[in-house]
Amino acid sequence: MKLGKFFGFQALKHQGKTFVILSGDQLVFRLDGERRKEALELAESSLWNPYGREKHNWVVLSSTHSEQWRIFFDKALQLVRNT
């Protein structure tokens, strides 16, 4: 795992693939399918929309859900490990 940049934001990468982004006090997770649906069901979550360009595999979770960040961190990491 390495720190890097993605669209100018601080990001974590696994083998060059970004899976978590820090955007203000929110974390953005790369998720797909059921994982994305589960994250979007949380209040105040949304698809990430940097610079007006919605990213369908990226879900923003606010700090109000920080207790669940680790769960989605693990799911996002698993996704990039399998792609």
Secondary structure, DSSP 8 states (H G I E B T S, - for coil): -EEEEETTEEEEEETTEEEEEEETTEEEEE--HHHHHHHHTSTT-EEE-GGG--EEEEEEE-GGGGGGHHHHHHHHHHHHHT-
